[in-house]
Amino acid sequence: MRFILLAAIALTAPVGAQTLPAALATDPPRDAAHPARLEQVRYATGGVQVAARLFVAAGAGIHPTVLLLHGFPGTELNLDLARVLQRAGWNVLAIHYRGVWGAPGQFSFSHTVEDAHAAIAWLRSPAAAAYGVDPTRIVALGHSMGGFDTLMLGDDKALAGYVLISAADMAKSAEADSWTADKRADFADEASYTNASVEALTADAAAHGAAWNWTERAAQLAGRPVLVLTSDDGLAPLGEAAARSIVAAGGPKPTVVHMTTDHSYNDHRVALAATVAQWLAVHFPSR
């Protein structure tokens, strides 16, 4: 089964040959009464307060909002996407997880799932309402491990939609028995940016693997629009499997776009941002 968004594939052409969404190419007029801004906020999770960045869109009233979830350990934060979506009229909450990059609390893969749910709870709170967050139009967007956390948010039936970018199955990624020496070294280096040991992370994944069943959890996204972005990083089969599960569960059929690039989309950042912005505009038009 193959899912293609032709308009997005065209965006892989040279920039000069593209018609880009305005949010990629143009700053909107300044709204002096309700300006766009970047706020430092904290959300409560696991008994601690974890820092996050809230990109607030310009304009009066409430705005649709994206929860932006980074990967393991968070070298790629995708904050360029946050700025594009902010210019397109979306609020964006970009979080860290417990125990990574100096955040308080203990890092684990199961805790990132809890943290993602806690961040959604914050977006529905009075504190977020003060920034113009529309609680009925919240979209979860995650890259790599963040895509795994986004998939785990399928049990939240009030979420409006999902974007998976090179989503990784952390239960499979942390299976130490299948690692090569290079894979073990890479995993250990990534873990070093958290306060968790390799042994603790593999044990955590083993303990929760059954509850994180990829196809079963993907099926929970059914009923909402889903965008699946894949690259040449070896994770494309997971994204396609998630799309098949959603279709089998009743759909609607996700939009699946493959880009010929690496895990961080280093030479496709414009195409990535344009695809996400266009998809959001189609499924969540301005009110």
C-alpha positions in Angstrom: 0.0 0.0 0.0 1.4 3.4 -1.0 0.2 6.8 0.1 1.6 9.9 -1.7 0.9 13.6 -1.4 1.9 14.8 -4.9 2.1 18.5 -3.9 4.5 17.7 -1.2 6.7 15.5 -3.4 7.0 18.5 -5.8 8.5 20.5 -2.9 11.7 18.5 -3.3 12.4 20.5 -6.4 14.9 23.4 -6.2 13.5 26.3 -4.1 13.4 28.6 -7.0 11.0 26.3 -8.8 8.5 26.0 -6.0 5.5 28.0 -4.9 6.1 28.0 -1.1 3.5 28.7 1.6 3.6 32.3 2.6 4.7 31.3 6.1 8.1 30.0 4.7 8.9 33.0 2.7 7.2 36.1 4.2 6.9 37.6 7.7 3.3 38.6 8.4 2.4 42.2 9.2 3.1 43.1 12.8 0.0 43.0 15.1 0.9 45.7 17.7 -2.0 44.8 19.9 -1.5 41.0 19.8 2.1 40.4 18.6 3.7 37.1 17.9 6.1 36.2 20.8 8.2 33.5 22.4 7.4 32.6 26.0 9.2 30.5 28.6 6.8 28.2 30.3 6.9 25.1 32.5 4.5 22.1 32.6 4.0 19.7 35.5 5.0 16.1 35.0 6.1 13.4 37.4 6.2 15.8 40.4 8.5 18.3 38.7 8.2 21.4 36.6 9.9 21.0 33.1 10.8 23.9 30.9 9.2 24.4 27.5 9.1 27.0 24.8 5.7 28.4 23.7 5.7 30.1 20.3 2.5 32.3 20.4 1.0 33.2 17.1 0.0 36.8 16.3 -3.6 38.0 16.4 -6.5 38.2 18.8 -8.5 35.2 19.9 -7.6 31.6 20.1 -5.3 29.7 17.8 -4.8 26.0 16.8 -1.7 24.6 18.6 1.0 22.1 17.8 2.7 20.0 20.5 6.3 19.6 19.2 8.0 16.5 20.5 11.7 16.0 19.8 13.7 12.8 19.5 16.3 10.9 21.5 18.1 12.7 23.0 17.0 15.9 21.3 19.9 17.1 19.1 17.3 18.0 16.4 14.7 20.2 18.0 12.9 21.2 14.8 12.4 24.7 16.0 12.5 25.9 12.4 9.1 24.2 12.0 7.9 26.0 15.1 8.7 29.4 13.6 7.0 28.5 10.2 3.9 27.3 12.0 3.8 30.4 14.2 3.9 32.6 11.2 1.0 30.5 9.7 -1.1 31.3 12.8 -0.4 28.3 15.0 0.8 28.3 18.6 3.6 25.7 19.1 4.6 24.2 22.5 8.1 22.7 22.2 8.9 20.7 25.2 11.9 18.8 26.7 11.3 15.6 28.7 12.3 14.9 32.3 16.0 14.2 32.8 17.3 15.3 29.4 19.4 18.4 28.6 19.4 19.4 32.3 15.7 19.1 32.9 14.7 17.9 36.3 13.3 14.4 37.0 14.4 11.0 35.7 14.6 10.3 32.0 13.1 7.1 30.6 11.2 6.2 27.5 8.1 5.5 29.5 8.5 8.9 31.2 8.6 10.6 27.8 5.1 9.1 27.1 3.9 10.5 30.4 5.5 13.8 29.7 3.8 14.1 26.3 0.4 13.4 28.0 1.3 16.0 30.7 2.1 18.6 28.1 -1.3 18.1 26.4 -2.9 18.5 29.9 -1.1 21.8 30.2 -2.3 22.9 26.8 -5.9 22.4 28.0 -5.3 24.3 31.3 -6.2 27.9 32.2 -2.5 28.7 32.0 -2.5 27.9 28.3 -5.8 29.5 27.7 -4.2 32.8 28.7 -1.9 32.5 25.6 -4.8 31.9 23.2 -4.6 28.1 22.9 -7.6 26.5 21.3 -8.1 23.2 23.3 -10.3 21.7 20.5 -7.6 22.0 17.9 -4.4 20.5 19.3 -2.1 18.5 16.9 0.7 16.3 18.2 3.8 16.4 16.0 6.9 14.3 16.8 10.2 13.4 15.2 12.0 10.1 15.8 11.4 9.2 19.5 9.0 12.1 19.5 7.1 10.3 16.7 6.9 7.3 19.1 5.5 9.6 21.8 3.0 11.0 19.3 1.8 7.5 18.4 1.4 6.8 22.1 -0.9 9.9 22.3 -3.5 8.0 20.2 -5.3 7.1 23.3 -6.3 10.8 23.7 -9.4 10.9 21.7 -9.7 14.7 22.0 -6.6 15.4 20.0 -7.3 16.8 16.6 -4.6 15.3 14.5 -1.1 13.8 14.4 2.2 14.3 12.5 4.8 11.5 12.6 8.2 12.4 11.2 10.6 9.4 10.9 8.8 7.9 13.9 10.9 5.3 15.8 9.7 2.2 17.7 11.5 2.7 21.0 10.7 -0.8 22.2 12.5 -2.2 19.2 15.3 0.4 19.2 16.3 -0.5 22.7 16.5 -4.2 22.2 20.2 -4.7 23.2 20.3 -8.3 22.0 20.1 -7.2 18.4 22.7 -4.4 18.6 26.0 -4.3 16.7 29.0 -2.8 18.5 28.5 0.4 16.5 24.8 0.5 17.5 25.6 0.0 21.1 28.2 2.8 21.0 25.7 5.2 19.3 22.9 4.4 21.8 25.3 4.9 24.7 26.4 8.3 23.3 22.8 9.4 23.0 21.9 8.2 26.5 24.8 10.3 27.8 22.8 13.4 27.2 20.2 12.1 29.6 20.5 11.1 33.3 19.5 7.4 32.5 21.9 4.5 32.0 21.9 2.3 28.9 20.9 -0.6 31.1 18.0 1.3 32.6 16.7 2.4 29.2 16.8 -1.1 27.8 15.1 -2.5 30.9 12.4 0.2 30.6 11.7 -0.7 27.0 11.6 -4.4 27.7 9.1 -3.8 30.6 6.8 -1.8 28.4 7.2 -3.3 25.0 3.9 -5.2 25.0 2.0 -2.1 25.9 3.8 -0.2 23.2 2.8 -2.6 20.4 3.3 -0.5 17.2 0.4 -1.6 15.1 -2.1 -1.7 18.0 -1.1 1.8 19.2 -1.1 3.2 15.6 -4.7 2.0 15.2 -5.7 4.3 18.0 -5.0 7.3 15.8 -7.9 6.4 13.5 -10.7 8.9 13.3 -8.3 11.9 13.1 -6.2 13.2 10.2 -2.6 11.9 10.2 0.5 12.9 8.3 3.3 10.4 8.1 6.7 11.7 6.8 9.5 9.2 6.1 13.1 9.4 4.8 16.0 7.1 3.9 16.9 6.5 7.5 15.5 2.9 7.6 12.4 3.9 9.6 10.1 4.3 6.5 8.6 0.8 7.0 7.4 1.8 10.5 5.6 4.9 9.1 4.0 2.9 6.4 3.0 0.2 8.9 1.4 2.8 11.1 -0.6 4.1 8.1 -1.8 0.6 7.2 -3.0 0.1 10.8 -4.9 3.4 10.8 -6.6 2.4 7.5 -7.5 -1.1 8.9 -9.0 0.6 12.0 -11.3 2.7 9.8 -9.2 5.5 8.6 -9.2 8.2 7.3 -6.3 7.2 5.1 -3.2 9.0 6.3 -1.1 11.2 4.0 2.3 9.5 3.6 5.2 11.4 2.1 8.7 10.0 1.5 11.7 12.3 1.1 15.0 11.2 -0.1 17.1 12.5 2.7 18.6 11.6 6.1 17.0 11.2 9.6 17.2 15.0 10.4 16.0 16.0 6.9 19.1 18.2 6.7 18.9 19.0 3.0 15.1 18.9 3.0 14.2 21.4 5.7 12.2 23.7 3.4 10.4 20.7 1.9 9.7 19.4 5.4 8.3 22.6 6.7 6.3 23.3 3.5 4.7 19.8 3.6 3.7 20.2 7.3 2.3 23.7 6.8 0.3 22.8 3.7 -1.1 19.7 5.4 -2.2 21.6 8.4 -3.8 24.3 6.3 -5.8 21.7 4.4 -7.0 19.8 7.5 -7.4 22.8 9.9 -8.3 25.8 7.8 -8.5 29.2 9.5 -11.8 30.1 11.2 
